[in-house]
């Protein structure tokens, strides 16, 4: 039983979908190319689930093994239920049998690279299908991928010089229609392929990406007015389009035309990004595994093209996510970090893990923590001024072997705990400058895991302070920090020396502390010191 695909002109053709996702690791294994698919989200195959009526579109064959008889039956069931395509992984095996079944049933069999995660496949297809659902204007005749042709088509349709930008305000393409007026901002942007950094940019771009459609952006003299629209694939921002309104007379029809153009531009940008994004995701996954450590570090380094000779150093960034709120600003910050790291060392790798962004430097850059610190400071300053996001950064230890990369990342994480909590600390700190405090942080972790190591007297001091509101721990800790110098300690605590002597005598009486016993004093001081890091 063959599926019933949408009629001509409805939905998206399999060949068109493959064109949009060219380079993404998706290929057609069957032979029918004229199949059209509805613009609905892919369905996940559930071998243990119960079939509930007809479905349509694309079935992601999660768990289907090319050589298993059940897989062929799953393809037949998909056709009977109305699906137009099934996506599988080859797992390094032939898929000819499944392709023949798909051809016999009148549906398409698509194969995706084994290295891709299913969630990435689902996300890519959702973006392509959502965008294609709106791509029905006359601009759709423009060849997908030719951004300059698209910019010229938009400029001719709307009547103003057009520029297409990515999220980092790089000008990807611009129109060259004769006779259209431009201003100095446009001229400078084209020459540098980057929008000029102007004070009004942040608010203008925020208004464009907040708006559900195209908006008018007043120009600051001598700059000209513009129409602008965000380019999105579904809810995912991809870039923006800006059209010069030289006479300030472009009307609501022009705004609607620009919105239709944005849908077409999304197809172009999505295809342009798909190959690079997937390659970046794969490299990011390799870097994540390398940062986590393990026995396969040499293999991972080879796949990343790293020189195993080292040295290496990890840089960590921690954006203030609570204050960020705006996902677009956060995406632009991550791109800023990646660009700055790439500028510092060609092919430097970055990855987001949890709430942190990590970068790995090797060779000459890996042996220069001072240069990496300067890079981190530039990113922190730029983030605050351009995006209003506070960023803390830390540089891990310089390590000489691949196996030490995980250690450098661990040290960077520990230093992040210290940044912003130390008196007079800035936004950037380095393991080489905080070695003593890193030691105390690790000792604190050991003490938490092994409570018997904590001084009995220190426990009693801390419990008494917590229960009664006294401050014996601070007095004892400061006294020992100051090498038992009463005058220096009294000054630091802002008390009279007689008051200090009384407190110390009272502490010795209450807790059985012998400050003349070197071993007891050492364990007391360590226990009180590491307690500060809890």
C-alpha positions as a Python dict, from the first residue, in 0.01 Angstrom:
ca = {
    (1, 'X'): (0, 0, 0),
    (2, 'X'): (152, 328, -106),
    (3, 'X'): (137, 649, 94),
    (4, 'X'): (-71, 941, -26),
    (5, 'X'): (165, 1238, -52),
    (6, 'X'): (37, 1595, -80),
    (7, 'X'): (-69, 1715, -423),
    (8, 'X'): (155, 1917, -655),
    (9, 'X'): (265, 2249, -510),
    (10, 'X'): (173, 2147, -155),
    (11, 'X'): (439, 2074, 104),
    (12, 'X'): (802, 2021, 13),
    (13, 'X'): (963, 1779, -230),
    (14, 'X'): (1219, 1528, -105),
    (15, 'X'): (1471, 1668, -354),
    (16, 'X'): (1406, 2022, -226),
    (17, 'X'): (1450, 1911, 136),
    (18, 'X'): (1781, 1747, 47),
    (19, 'X'): (1890, 2065, -131),
    (20, 'X'): (1814, 2279, 175),
    (21, 'X'): (2000, 2038, 402),
    (22, 'X'): (2285, 1981, 159),
    (23, 'X'): (2602, 1894, 350),
    (24, 'X'): (2416, 1804, 667),
    (25, 'X'): (2487, 1431, 639),
    (26, 'X'): (2147, 1339, 490),
    (27, 'X'): (2116, 1144, 163),
    (28, 'X'): (1851, 963, -36),
    (29, 'X'): (1899, 585, -48),
    (30, 'X'): (1582, 498, -244),
    (31, 'X'): (1507, 607, -600),
    (32, 'X'): (1180, 801, -593),
    (33, 'X'): (1258, 1173, -601),
    (34, 'X'): (920, 1326, -685),
    (35, 'X'): (764, 1251, -348),
    (36, 'X'): (627, 1556, -165),
    (37, 'X'): (607, 1577, 211),
    (38, 'X'): (369, 1780, 428),
    (39, 'X'): (527, 2060, 630),
    (40, 'X'): (478, 1889, 964),
    (41, 'X'): (733, 1804, 1232),
    (42, 'X'): (901, 1462, 1203),
    (43, 'X'): (755, 1174, 1406),
    (44, 'X'): (980, 963, 1629),
    (45, 'X'): (962, 587, 1575),
    (46, 'X'): (853, 406, 1891),
    (47, 'X'): (886, 26, 1851),
    (48, 'X'): (706, -34, 2181),
    (49, 'X'): (427, 217, 2122),
    (50, 'X'): (78, 157, 1991),
    (51, 'X'): (-10, 286, 1643),
    (52, 'X'): (-287, 544, 1664),
    (53, 'X'): (-432, 617, 1321),
    (54, 'X'): (-280, 769, 1011),
    (55, 'X'): (17, 1000, 1024),
    (56, 'X'): (208, 1187, 756),
    (57, 'X'): (541, 1344, 681),
    (58, 'X'): (875, 1204, 798),
    (59, 'X'): (934, 916, 1038),
    (60, 'X'): (1268, 918, 1222),
    (61, 'X'): (1356, 549, 1244),
    (62, 'X'): (1529, 558, 1581),
    (63, 'X'): (1651, 209, 1669),
    (64, 'X'): (1590, 57, 1324),
    (65, 'X'): (1876, -178, 1234),
    (66, 'X'): (1934, -204, 855),
    (67, 'X'): (1975, -584, 869),
    (68, 'X'): (1682, -663, 1099),
    (69, 'X'): (1363, -806, 940),
    (70, 'X'): (1160, -588, 1176),
    (71, 'X'): (1306, -278, 1010),
    (72, 'X'): (1165, -371, 669),
    (73, 'X'): (825, -424, 828),
    (74, 'X'): (856, -86, 1003),
    (75, 'X'): (909, 80, 662),
    (76, 'X'): (600, -96, 525),
    (77, 'X'): (397, 11, 828),
    (78, 'X'): (518, 368, 782),
    (79, 'X'): (390, 366, 423),
    (80, 'X'): (57, 215, 530),
    (81, 'X'): (15, 486, 791),
    (82, 'X'): (75, 761, 538),
    (83, 'X'): (435, 862, 597),
    (84, 'X'): (620, 987, 291),
    (85, 'X'): (975, 922, 414),
    (86, 'X'): (1165, 721, 672),
    (87, 'X'): (1505, 826, 805),
    (88, 'X'): (1751, 561, 927),
    (89, 'X'): (2118, 524, 1013),
    (90, 'X'): (2318, 272, 812),
    (91, 'X'): (2543, 174, 1106),
    (92, 'X'): (2810, 100, 845),
    (93, 'X'): (2590, -160, 670),
    (94, 'X'): (2409, -176, 339),
    (95, 'X'): (2058, -27, 329),
    (96, 'X'): (1971, -163, -16),
    (97, 'X'): (1704, -398, 123),
    (98, 'X'): (1528, -119, 308),
    (99, 'X'): (1559, 108, 4),
    (100, 'X'): (1394, -157, -214),
    (101, 'X'): (1108, -189, 35),
    (102, 'X'): (1066, 189, 37),
    (103, 'X'): (1057, 202, -345),
    (104, 'X'): (800, -77, -354),
    (105, 'X'): (582, 111, -105),
    (106, 'X'): (618, 444, -284),
    (107, 'X'): (798, 632, -8),
    (108, 'X'): (1150, 768, 36),
    (109, 'X'): (1425, 615, 246),
    (110, 'X'): (1668, 876, 377),
    (111, 'X'): (1997, 785, 546),
    (112, 'X'): (2171, 1013, 793),
    (113, 'X'): (2534, 994, 905),
    (114, 'X'): (2586, 763, 1201),
    (115, 'X'): (2778, 1032, 1391),
    (116, 'X'): (2479, 1266, 1409),
    (117, 'X'): (2258, 1256, 1716),
    (118, 'X'): (1887, 1207, 1649),
    (119, 'X'): (1803, 1530, 1830),
    (120, 'X'): (2025, 1717, 1582),
    (121, 'X'): (1850, 1549, 1290),
    (122, 'X'): (1510, 1638, 1436),
    (123, 'X'): (1615, 1999, 1497),
    (124, 'X'): (1754, 2045, 1144),
    (125, 'X'): (1446, 1901, 978),
    (126, 'X'): (1211, 2103, 1196),
    (127, 'X'): (1393, 2422, 1102),
    (128, 'X'): (1386, 2340, 730),
    (129, 'X'): (1018, 2239, 731),
    (130, 'X'): (903, 2532, 943),
    (131, 'X'): (1084, 2778, 721),
    (132, 'X'): (962, 2617, 398),
    (133, 'X'): (602, 2647, 519),
    (134, 'X'): (620, 3023, 459),
    (135, 'X'): (837, 3019, 150),
    (136, 'X'): (575, 3085, -114),
    (137, 'X'): (656, 3426, -261),
    (138, 'X'): (792, 3510, -603),
    (139, 'X'): (1139, 3529, -449),
    (140, 'X'): (1140, 3150, -415),
    (141, 'X'): (1265, 3127, -771),
    (142, 'X'): (1601, 3262, -653),
    (143, 'X'): (1852, 2973, -641),
    (144, 'X'): (1896, 2854, -283),
    (145, 'X'): (2239, 2956, -157),
    (146, 'X'): (2290, 3262, -381),
    (147, 'X'): (2252, 3536, -119),
    (148, 'X'): (2368, 3816, -352),
    (149, 'X'): (2102, 3721, -607),
    (150, 'X'): (1846, 3721, -326),
    (151, 'X'): (1959, 4065, -204),
    (152, 'X'): (1919, 4203, -557),
    (153, 'X'): (1575, 4042, -589),
    (154, 'X'): (1461, 4200, -260),
    (155, 'X'): (1602, 4539, -357),
    (156, 'X'): (1419, 4530, -692),
    (157, 'X'): (1094, 4410, -534),
    (158, 'X'): (1083, 4660, -246),
    (159, 'X'): (1272, 4952, -396),
    (160, 'X'): (1569, 5008, -167),
    (161, 'X'): (1932, 4901, -132),
    (162, 'X'): (1935, 4575, 63),
    (163, 'X'): (2183, 4404, 296),
    (164, 'X'): (2155, 4055, 449),
    (165, 'X'): (2337, 4006, 781),
    (166, 'X'): (2413, 3721, 1019),
    (167, 'X'): (2370, 3737, 1396),
    (168, 'X'): (2716, 3889, 1440),
    (169, 'X'): (2619, 4179, 1208),
    (170, 'X'): (2853, 4052, 937),
    (171, 'X'): (2718, 4155, 596),
    (172, 'X'): (2671, 3828, 410),
    (173, 'X'): (2536, 3986, 90),
    (174, 'X'): (2425, 4322, -49),
    (175, 'X'): (2232, 4442, -351),
    (176, 'X'): (2387, 4613, -651),
    (177, 'X'): (2076, 4749, -825),
    (178, 'X'): (2180, 5066, -1014),
    (179, 'X'): (2041, 5401, -903),
    (180, 'X'): (1942, 5306, -546),
    (181, 'X'): (2053, 5560, -283),
    (182, 'X'): (2283, 5454, 2),
    (183, 'X'): (2442, 5635, 296),
    (184, 'X'): (2785, 5631, 463),
    (185, 'X'): (2684, 5356, 711),
    (186, 'X'): (2591, 5127, 423),
    (187, 'X'): (2907, 5218, 230),
    (188, 'X'): (3132, 5152, 531),
    (189, 'X'): (2956, 4825, 607),
    (190, 'X'): (3002, 4696, 253),
    (191, 'X'): (3370, 4789, 247),
    (192, 'X'): (3439, 4613, 576),
    (193, 'X'): (3168, 4342, 539),
    (194, 'X'): (3072, 4437, 895),
    (195, 'X'): (2805, 4678, 1023),
    (196, 'X'): (2977, 4985, 1176),
    (197, 'X'): (2983, 4972, 1557),
    (198, 'X'): (2749, 5260, 1647),
    (199, 'X'): (2598, 5351, 1987),
    (200, 'X'): (2243, 5307, 1858),
    (201, 'X'): (2303, 4954, 1724),
    (202, 'X'): (2209, 4760, 2037),
    (203, 'X'): (1862, 4916, 2070),
    (204, 'X'): (1792, 4900, 1697),
    (205, 'X'): (1878, 4531, 1669),
    (206, 'X'): (1684, 4453, 1989),
    (207, 'X'): (1374, 4618, 1842),
    (208, 'X'): (1409, 4421, 1518),
    (209, 'X'): (1443, 4084, 1689),
    (210, 'X'): (1165, 4160, 1939),
    (211, 'X'): (920, 4243, 1662),
    (212, 'X'): (700, 3968, 1512),
    (213, 'X'): (747, 4113, 1163),
    (214, 'X'): (918, 4387, 966),
    (215, 'X'): (970, 4727, 1131),
    (216, 'X'): (1077, 5076, 1033),
    (217, 'X'): (1405, 5190, 1189),
    (218, 'X'): (1453, 5570, 1183),
    (219, 'X'): (1799, 5680, 1075),
    (220, 'X'): (2011, 5920, 1277),
    (221, 'X'): (2113, 6206, 1042),
    (222, 'X'): (2296, 6191, 813),
    (223, 'X'): (2195, 5824, 811),
    (224, 'X'): (1883, 5718, 618),
    (225, 'X'): (1574, 5534, 743),
    (226, 'X'): (1556, 5159, 694),
    (227, 'X'): (1308, 4877, 692),
    (228, 'X'): (1434, 4572, 878),
    (229, 'X'): (1317, 4223, 959),
    (230, 'X'): (1456, 3931, 1156),
    (231, 'X'): (1523, 3613, 962),
    (232, 'X'): (1417, 3303, 1152),
    (233, 'X'): (1380, 2929, 1101),
    (234, 'X'): (1082, 2865, 1324),
    (235, 'X'): (1181, 3043, 1645),
    (236, 'X'): (1555, 3012, 1580),
    (237, 'X'): (1711, 3347, 1478),
    (238, 'X'): (1943, 3328, 1178),
    (239, 'X'): (2011, 3689, 1082),
    (240, 'X'): (1836, 4001, 953),
    (241, 'X'): (1758, 4197, 635),
    (242, 'X'): (1791, 4577, 608),
    (243, 'X'): (1647, 4787, 325),
    (244, 'X'): (1740, 5155, 282),
    (245, 'X'): (1429, 5378, 269),
    (246, 'X'): (1597, 5682, 110),
    (247, 'X'): (1277, 5888, 66),
    (248, 'X'): (1104, 5754, 379),
    (249, 'X'): (809, 5655, 162),
    (250, 'X'): (811, 5275, 169),
    (251, 'X'): (466, 5171, 291),
    (252, 'X'): (297, 4876, 461),
    (253, 'X'): (306, 4679, 137),
    (254, 'X'): (684, 4706, 145),
    (255, 'X'): (686, 4581, 505),
    (256, 'X'): (476, 4278, 410),
    (257, 'X'): (698, 4209, 109),
    (258, 'X'): (1003, 4221, 335),
    (259, 'X'): (843, 3970, 572),
    (260, 'X'): (786, 3731, 280),
    (261, 'X'): (1146, 3787, 175),
    (262, 'X'): (1263, 3691, 523),
    (263, 'X'): (1099, 3349, 483),
    (264, 'X'): (1292, 3292, 162),
    (265, 'X'): (1614, 3424, 317),
    (266, 'X'): (1575, 3172, 598),
    (267, 'X'): (1602, 2889, 345),
    (268, 'X'): (1923, 3040, 209),
    (269, 'X'): (2077, 3102, 552),
    (270, 'X'): (1970, 2763, 678),
    (271, 'X'): (2143, 2589, 392),
    (272, 'X'): (2449, 2811, 429),
    (273, 'X'): (2468, 2728, 797),
    (274, 'X'): (2379, 2359, 794),
    (275, 'X'): (2717, 2221, 690),
    (276, 'X'): (2916, 2458, 910),
    (277, 'X'): (2684, 2411, 1208),
    (278, 'X'): (2694, 2035, 1194),
    (279, 'X'): (3072, 2033, 1159),
    (280, 'X'): (3093, 2272, 1454),
    (281, 'X'): (2860, 2055, 1663),
    (282, 'X'): (3065, 1746, 1589),
    (283, 'X'): (3391, 1920, 1682),
    (284, 'X'): (3230, 2063, 1994),
    (285, 'X'): (3128, 1713, 2100),
    (286, 'X'): (3485, 1589, 2048),
    (287, 'X'): (3617, 1879, 2257),
    (288, 'X'): (3364, 1812, 2533),
    (289, 'X'): (3484, 1452, 2559),
    (290, 'X'): (3846, 1568, 2558),
    (291, 'X'): (3777, 1815, 2842),
    (292, 'X'): (3610, 1543, 3045),
    (293, 'X'): (3917, 1319, 3018),
    (294, 'X'): (3942, 949, 2941),
    (295, 'X'): (4148, 687, 2768),
    (296, 'X'): (4062, 806, 2418),
    (297, 'X'): (4222, 1152, 2448),
    (298, 'X'): (4482, 1080, 2178),
    (299, 'X'): (4214, 966, 1932),
    (300, 'X'): (4001, 1272, 2009),
    (301, 'X'): (4299, 1502, 1960),
    (302, 'X'): (4373, 1340, 1624),
    (303, 'X'): (4011, 1392, 1513),
    (304, 'X'): (4035, 1757, 1618),
    (305, 'X'): (4369, 1801, 1441),
    (306, 'X'): (4554, 1894, 1761),
    (307, 'X'): (4930, 1854, 1799),
    (308, 'X'): (4970, 1596, 2075),
    (309, 'X'): (5299, 1760, 2176),
    (310, 'X'): (5116, 2044, 2352),
    (311, 'X'): (5131, 2244, 2568),
    (312, 'X'): (4761, 2306, 2637),
    (313, 'X'): (4553, 2546, 2843),
    (314, 'X'): (4176, 2574, 2893),
    (315, 'X'): (3991, 2905, 2912),
    (316, 'X'): (3645, 2912, 3074),
    (317, 'X'): (3377, 3182, 3049),
    (318, 'X'): (3077, 3207, 3280),
    (319, 'X'): (2807, 3449, 3161),
    (320, 'X'): (2564, 3587, 3419),
    (321, 'X'): (2268, 3386, 3290),
    (322, 'X'): (2027, 3523, 3550),
    (323, 'X'): (2077, 3874, 3416),
    (324, 'X'): (2092, 3768, 3050),
    (325, 'X'): (1731, 3671, 2982),
    (326, 'X'): (1756, 3748, 2610),
    (327, 'X'): (1850, 3428, 2423),
    (328, 'X'): (1961, 3624, 2117),
    (329, 'X'): (2213, 3825, 2320),
    (330, 'X'): (2347, 3503, 2468),
    (331, 'X'): (2387, 3345, 2123),
    (332, 'X'): (2571, 3653, 2002),
    (333, 'X'): (2796, 3639, 2308),
    (334, 'X'): (2884, 3275, 2236),
    (335, 'X'): (2966, 3370, 1878),
    (336, 'X'): (3179, 3660, 2004),
    (337, 'X'): (3377, 3420, 2223),
    (338, 'X'): (3428, 3178, 1934),
    (339, 'X'): (3542, 3455, 1699),
    (340, 'X'): (3785, 3605, 1952),
    (341, 'X'): (3933, 3263, 2028),
    (342, 'X'): (3969, 3187, 1657),
    (343, 'X'): (4147, 3521, 1614),
    (344, 'X'): (4385, 3436, 1901),
    (345, 'X'): (4468, 3093, 1757),
    (346, 'X'): (4357, 2954, 1423),
    (347, 'X'): (4120, 2658, 1467),
    (348, 'X'): (4086, 2715, 1842),
    (349, 'X'): (3793, 2504, 1962),
    (350, 'X'): (3501, 2619, 2179),
    (351, 'X'): (3216, 2428, 2342),
    (352, 'X'): (2925, 2513, 2572),
    (353, 'X'): (2892, 2280, 2871),
    (354, 'X'): (2618, 2363, 3117),
    (355, 'X'): (2634, 2735, 3180),
    (356, 'X'): (2999, 2777, 3082),
    (357, 'X'): (3180, 2826, 2751),
    (358, 'X'): (3519, 2655, 2723),
    (359, 'X'): (3802, 2711, 2477),
    (360, 'X'): (4115, 2501, 2430),
    (361, 'X'): (4445, 2650, 2315),
    (362, 'X'): (4755, 2454, 2218),
    (363, 'X'): (5110, 2503, 2100),
    (364, 'X'): (5242, 2859, 2130),
    (365, 'X'): (4904, 2992, 2244),
    (366, 'X'): (4879, 2713, 2500),
    (367, 'X'): (5211, 2810, 2654),
    (368, 'X'): (5115, 3177, 2690),
    (369, 'X'): (4862, 3216, 2972),
    (370, 'X'): (4924, 3592, 2977),
    (371, 'X'): (4797, 3622, 2619),
    (372, 'X'): (4496, 3405, 2701),
    (373, 'X'): (4417, 3625, 3003),
    (374, 'X'): (4430, 3934, 2781),
    (375, 'X'): (4190, 3764, 2538),
    (376, 'X'): (3953, 3682, 2825),
    (377, 'X'): (3963, 4045, 2946),
    (378, 'X'): (3876, 4172, 2596),
    (379, 'X'): (3578, 3937, 2575),
    (380, 'X'): (3456, 4041, 2921),
    (381, 'X'): (3481, 4412, 2832),
    (382, 'X'): (3317, 4365, 2493),
    (383, 'X'): (3035, 4158, 2642),
    (384, 'X'): (2955, 4426, 2897),
    (385, 'X'): (2954, 4713, 2649),
    (386, 'X'): (2792, 4542, 2347),
    (387, 'X'): (2547, 4302, 2511),
    (388, 'X'): (2514, 4421, 2870),
    (389, 'X'): (2614, 4074, 2993),
    (390, 'X'): (2857, 4030, 3282),
    (391, 'X'): (3110, 3758, 3205),
    (392, 'X'): (3359, 3602, 3444),
    (393, 'X'): (3655, 3416, 3298),
    (394, 'X'): (3927, 3188, 3425),
    (395, 'X'): (4243, 3039, 3278),
    (396, 'X'): (4335, 2685, 3383),
    (397, 'X'): (4679, 2541, 3441),
    (398, 'X'): (4918, 2503, 3149),
    (399, 'X'): (4966, 2128, 3092),
    (400, 'X'): (5215, 1951, 2869),
    (401, 'X'): (5024, 1634, 2780),
    (402, 'X'): (4685, 1548, 2635),
    (403, 'X'): (4594, 1363, 2952),
    (404, 'X'): (4634, 1688, 3146),
    (405, 'X'): (4367, 1880, 2949),
    (406, 'X'): (4093, 1760, 3182),
    (407, 'X'): (4305, 1885, 3473),
    (408, 'X'): (4340, 2229, 3313),
    (409, 'X'): (3961, 2243, 3272),
    (410, 'X'): (3914, 2136, 3636),
    (411, 'X'): (4146, 2413, 3753),
    (412, 'X'): (3960, 2665, 3536),
    (413, 'X'): (3634, 2557, 3702),
    (414, 'X'): (3785, 2600, 4047),
    (415, 'X'): (3917, 2946, 3959),
    (416, 'X'): (3568, 3044, 3841),
    (417, 'X'): (3450, 2977, 4195),
    (418, 'X'): (3701, 3234, 4315),
    (419, 'X'): (3638, 3507, 4055),
    (420, 'X'): (3414, 3775, 4196),
    (421, 'X'): (3450, 3653, 4555),
    (422, 'X'): (3804, 3769, 4622),
    (423, 'X'): (3860, 4125, 4749),
    (424, 'X'): (3963, 4346, 4460),
    (425, 'X'): (3930, 4062, 4207),
    (426, 'X'): (3839, 4157, 3851),
    (427, 'X'): (3644, 3961, 3594),
    (428, 'X'): (3940, 3740, 3494),
    (429, 'X'): (4160, 3516, 3709),
    (430, 'X'): (4423, 3255, 3634),
    (431, 'X'): (4527, 2930, 3797),
    (432, 'X'): (4889, 3041, 3802),
    (433, 'X'): (4797, 3340, 4023),
    (434, 'X'): (4556, 3149, 4245),
    (435, 'X'): (4757, 2831, 4303),
    (436, 'X'): (4743, 2853, 4683),
    (437, 'X'): (4369, 2915, 4690),
    (438, 'X'): (4317, 2630, 4442),
    (439, 'X'): (4500, 2402, 4683),
    (440, 'X'): (4270, 2512, 4963),
    (441, 'X'): (3964, 2457, 4742),
    (442, 'X'): (4073, 2102, 4671),
    (443, 'X'): (4152, 2042, 5036),
    (444, 'X'): (3803, 2166, 5119),
    (445, 'X'): (3658, 1904, 4885),
    (446, 'X'): (3874, 1633, 5045),
    (447, 'X'): (3768, 1743, 5393),
    (448, 'X'): (3399, 1730, 5288),
    (449, 'X'): (3443, 1375, 5160),
    (450, 'X'): (3648, 1269, 5465),
    (451, 'X'): (3504, 1439, 5776),
    (452, 'X'): (3750, 1261, 6006),
    (453, 'X'): (4028, 1483, 5870),
    (454, 'X'): (3863, 1795, 6014),
    (455, 'X'): (4009, 1910, 6347),
    (456, 'X'): (3781, 1819, 6639),
    (457, 'X'): (3846, 2158, 6799),
    (458, 'X'): (3761, 2334, 6471),
    (459, 'X'): (3428, 2151, 6455),
    (460, 'X'): (3344, 2263, 6808),
    (461, 'X'): (3444, 2622, 6731),
    (462, 'X'): (3227, 2632, 6416),
    (463, 'X'): (2930, 2470, 6591),
    (464, 'X'): (2950, 2717, 6881),
    (465, 'X'): (2971, 3017, 6648),
    (466, 'X'): (2672, 2892, 6450),
    (467, 'X'): (2469, 2831, 6766),
    (468, 'X'): (2557, 3141, 6971),
    (469, 'X'): (2655, 3399, 6710),
    (470, 'X'): (3011, 3431, 6843),
    (471, 'X'): (3310, 3477, 6614),
    (472, 'X'): (3581, 3254, 6758),
    (473, 'X'): (3657, 3096, 6418),
    (474, 'X'): (3738, 3431, 6259),
    (475, 'X'): (3954, 3535, 6553),
    (476, 'X'): (4156, 3213, 6552),
    (477, 'X'): (4185, 3200, 6174),
    (478, 'X'): (4302, 3561, 6148),
    (479, 'X'): (4550, 3512, 6434),
    (480, 'X'): (4703, 3212, 6257),
    (481, 'X'): (4689, 3387, 5916),
    (482, 'X'): (4896, 3668, 6071),
    (483, 'X'): (5163, 3426, 6195),
    (484, 'X'): (5043, 3474, 6556),
    (485, 'X'): (5136, 3840, 6553),
    (486, 'X'): (4897, 4001, 6806),
    (487, 'X'): (4946, 4357, 6685),
    (488, 'X'): (4880, 4274, 6318),
    (489, 'X'): (4583, 4052, 6410),
    (490, 'X'): (4426, 4318, 6632),
    (491, 'X'): (4463, 4574, 6355),
    (492, 'X'): (4303, 4346, 6098),
    (493, 'X'): (4014, 4267, 6333),
    (494, 'X'): (3985, 4633, 6444),
    (495, 'X'): (4004, 4543, 6814),
    (496, 'X'): (4239, 4630, 7101),
    (497, 'X'): (4520, 4385, 7165),
    (498, 'X'): (4388, 4320, 7517),
    (499, 'X'): (4050, 4226, 7365),
    (500, 'X'): (4227, 3991, 7126),
    (501, 'X'): (4425, 3827, 7406),
    (502, 'X'): (4105, 3774, 7603),
    (503, 'X'): (3931, 3611, 7307),
    (504, 'X'): (4224, 3380, 7239),
    (505, 'X'): (4248, 3279, 7606),
    (506, 'X'): (3874, 3218, 7618),
    (507, 'X'): (3888, 3006, 7301),
    (508, 'X'): (4164, 2791, 7447),
    (509, 'X'): (3961, 2735, 7765),
    (510, 'X'): (3631, 2655, 7586),
    (511, 'X'): (3764, 2428, 7314),
    (512, 'X'): (4080, 2277, 7459),
    (513, 'X'): (4301, 2443, 7199),
    (514, 'X'): (4679, 2438, 7252),
    (515, 'X'): (4829, 2703, 7025),
    (516, 'X'): (5179, 2590, 7128),
    (517, 'X'): (5125, 2246, 6968),
    (518, 'X'): (5240, 2281, 6607),
    (519, 'X'): (5048, 1979, 6470),
    (520, 'X'): (4723, 2068, 6644),
    (521, 'X'): (4758, 2429, 6533),
    (522, 'X'): (4820, 2326, 6171),
    (523, 'X'): (4512, 2101, 6151),
    (524, 'X'): (4304, 2367, 6333),
    (525, 'X'): (4408, 2636, 6087),
    (526, 'X'): (4352, 2415, 5781),
    (527, 'X'): (4009, 2309, 5904),
    (528, 'X'): (3901, 2668, 5973),
    (529, 'X'): (4053, 2791, 5647),
    (530, 'X'): (3887, 2540, 5417),
    (531, 'X'): (3555, 2593, 5598),
    (532, 'X'): (3546, 2933, 5426),
    (533, 'X'): (3498, 2756, 5094),
    (534, 'X'): (3183, 2566, 5198),
}
